[in-house]
Amino acid sequence: MTLRGEILYPFPVSGPARSAGDGTWYTVSKDSTSVHLWQLAEEN
């Protein structure tokens, strides 16, 4: 993965982003009860 800039999330996330494949990634909540799957927004 190439770092191209800072990612801003709509709420606090904990720990590093982990690859989920196909350009998506996931983060785990601080209390480890939730997994959030992310992808970049499409450019207009």
C-alpha positions as CSV (number, residue, x, y, z in Angstrom):
1,M,0.0,0.0,0.0
2,T,1.4,3.4,-1.0
3,L,0.8,6.3,1.4
4,R,-0.8,9.1,-0.6
5,G,-2.2,11.4,2.2
6,E,-4.0,11.5,5.4
7,I,-7.4,9.7,5.9
8,L,-10.0,11.4,7.9
9,Y,-12.7,9.2,9.5
10,P,-16.2,10.4,10.5
11,F,-15.6,9.2,14.0
12,P,-12.6,8.1,16.1
13,V,-10.9,4.8,15.1
14,S,-8.4,2.7,17.0
15,G,-5.2,1.0,15.9
16,P,-3.8,0.7,12.4
17,A,-5.8,0.2,9.2
18,R,-5.6,-3.3,7.9
19,S,-6.0,-4.4,4.2
20,A,-9.3,-6.0,3.4
21,G,-8.5,-6.4,-0.4
22,D,-9.9,-4.7,-3.5
23,G,-8.7,-1.3,-2.2
24,T,-10.8,-1.5,1.0
25,W,-9.5,-1.6,4.5
26,Y,-10.9,-2.1,8.0
27,T,-10.4,-0.8,11.5
28,V,-11.5,-2.3,14.8
29,S,-13.1,-0.3,17.6
30,K,-11.1,0.5,20.7
31,D,-13.2,-2.0,22.8
32,S,-12.9,-4.6,20.0
33,T,-16.7,-5.0,19.6
34,S,-17.0,-3.5,16.1
35,V,-15.2,-3.8,12.8
36,H,-15.6,-0.9,10.2
37,L,-15.0,-1.5,6.5
38,W,-13.8,1.5,4.5
39,Q,-13.2,2.5,0.9
40,L,-12.2,5.8,-0.7
41,A,-15.0,8.0,-2.0
42,E,-15.4,8.2,-5.7
43,E,-14.0,11.4,-7.3
44,N,-16.6,13.6,-9.0
